[in-house]
Amino acid sequence: MDTMKRINILLVLFVYALVGSAQNETKTIELGEVEIKAAKVIHKPDGQIIYPTETQKNASHSGYSILQKLSLPNIRVDEVSQSLSAIDGRGSIQLRINGIIVGREEMLALSPGSISRIDFIDNPGVRYGEGIAYVINILTRRADSGYTVGIDLTQALTAKSGNDLIYGKWNAGNSELSLSYNFGYKDFKGNRTDETAHYLLTDGSTHTIERNDLASRSRNFNNGLQLKYNLADSADYVFQASLKADFSHIPNNYNRKRIIEEDEQYIATQCERNRSSSPVLDLYFFKQLTSRQSLTLNAVGTYIATSLRSSYDEGAPYAYQVEGKTYSLMSEAIYENRLKPFTFTVGANYMQKYTKNKYTGDVNSVNPMHNRSVYAFAEIKGKLGPIRYVAGVGGSYLDYRQQAHDYQYWLFRPKASVAYNPVQAVQLKYDFQISEHVSRVAMISNTSIRNNSMEWTLGNPDIRPNREQAHTFQVSYTHPRFQSFVQAYGKRCHQPNMATYIRTEDNRFVYTQLNQKEIDVLNLMLYANGWIVPDKLSIALSGTLFRCFNFGEDYTHCKTFYSGTANVQAYLGKLTLSAFMDSGFRFLEGETEGFNGSFVSLNASYRYKNLNLSLAWQQPFRNRYKQFQSDVYNRYVRKTTALHCRDLGNFVSLNIAWKFSQGRAYKDVRRNIEQKADKDTGILR
């Protein structure tokens, strides 16, 4: 009995020592303003709060630059193309600044020195949109007065590609006016697609066709103009009005292919031209009702006009045109009350969308589609001792109508997250949620498009949304110089939209989607990020096991894939060196196994006062970079398609960023928002 008492006392003293040590490590030191010297990462039930170091902020010149240096798990940051993508393919990434959804213009104009912290949400709650896997919210301070003007120019040195931005921002008291213009272009001639397809004919024989590119050209030009006015009082209200116009032009892209069909060979050419324009009006209002209560209102109206021309003469000439128009309105209202035991949030959003695409030529179809959704949710977030929790419930209603086809779909959507800290440095977290998945608008159109001499794509207007159930368990460890976690993620999709091929009597092979049995996913991940030399050298590593289960009505496909990433940052005064590598992402969905190519980037950045010069070398020593590969395992169609791009191999680019600011007084502004501009035109290709 005495022995057990001594052991219990020793255990209590040991835990007390660990907690006391962790508390000593996480204290803050005040030097003028609060400067965090403790853990740079704080785990929470739905993700992490990250405090970039002064070294990281001083070595960055834009929002993309600072995110690249933070080595966020499962996030690929491409500073050259100024884009982010989820390596694990779980969904899209939503970027925000002070709670407001932003795009490329705002990310490039962002001053890293004004960043106070970054919220990285890897389990978005019931209040976020569909298909969002990660949310990155950058919280900044705004200048009371003064102005900022700048340019961000990126030019490829080994290919014809560029992205340029010029912007200005003026502050006077509570008002802020900003204007930006961006221009981007690409002209690649090195894309080569090789395809081998085997078709099982009705008589039992196999027909094989090889399609190999001999020449190609991929061009596009993009212009964007944005005017934004912001009126804010940090203690009372925020009003923002934004007007944006995007213009895109694809003048004449083509692929010239050698077709080898049995004993016959010939040349076929595929061409496409496209032009689109899209004005967007975004209105946002936030009101602090009391010291604890707030109200957020947001509405986004989008119009998209698209003109498409497509032709392909494999087997026989085939050409069609599309004139499309899309109108959409997205609105939302959120009420928040920070009560003593927890924070209570309730809200609702509404979406109304009308799409009309008129096909002429060899495709004769008109698709007037009406989509409507209503979603309401409630959520509480709080803490009970060492346990932190988020509990939410939502209900969604979807309404769809296309001529004689329609559906009404209801879904109950609960979510719960629980995090427990046995000691301050260790967190155990479990997350559960039910969400819905809706097919892209193009696949629910009643249009049929010929892809080549043997294959067609057919929309299915009777596809219904499906329910997805996800579970996540994570164990994390946080230290001022080191963070790591191991995570298990599982998802079950009940009656999802899955691919199928239909073989007709005259040997046409039609790709479409049907609600079939089930798709399951298991993802195991190990992540570690640490400072090898404080404020000088950091390394982040991750490894992932990805298991896919696809249960169709007449097929079962299961596979396991492995992937990894590495990110190294060296801070040498005004010079910053970085290297990033990921092995690419493999997945199996329906009857298609896909591979999104691996990514390697070496970067050297030099900063002198307001000028930043960056030289990036992507896909080094790869003259023929494999960008994508897919394998189809259907009983009627067996096909392998690979896309290689010479332009992206050994891709070297130069970035010149210059920013000048006048006015250094900052104030915090609290903002929340949910909507983003609509980009889905619903055109089937």
Secondary structure by P-SEA (a helix, b strand, c coil): caaaaaaaaaaaaaaaaaaaaaaaaabbbbccccccccccccccccbbbbbbcaaaaaacccaaaaaaaaccccccccccccccccccccbbbbbbcccccccaaaaaacccccccbbbbbccccccccccccbbbbbbbbbbccccccbbbbbbbcccccbbbbbbbbbbcccbbbbbbbbbbbbbbccbbbbbbbbbbccccbbbbbbbbbccbbbbbbbbbbbbbbbbbccccbbbbbbbbbbbbbbcbbbbbbbbbcccccbbbbbbbbbbbbbbbbbbbbbbccccccbbbbbbbbbbbbbbbbbbbcccccccccccccccccccbbbbbbbcccbbbbbbbbbbbbbbbbbbccccccccbbbbbbbbbbccccccccccccccccbbbbbbbbcccccbbbbbbbbbbbbbbbccccbbbbbbbbcccccccccccccbbbbccccbbbbbbccbbbbbbbbbbbbbbbbccccccbbbbbbbbbcccbbbbbbbcccbbbbbbcccccbbbbbbbbbbbbbccccccbbbbbbbbbbbbbbbccccccccccccbbbbbbbbcccbbbbbbbbcbbbbbcccbbbbcbbbbbbbbbbbcccbbbbbbbccccccccccbbbbbbcccccbbbbbbbcccccbbbbbbbbbbbcccbbbbbbbbbbbbbbccccccc
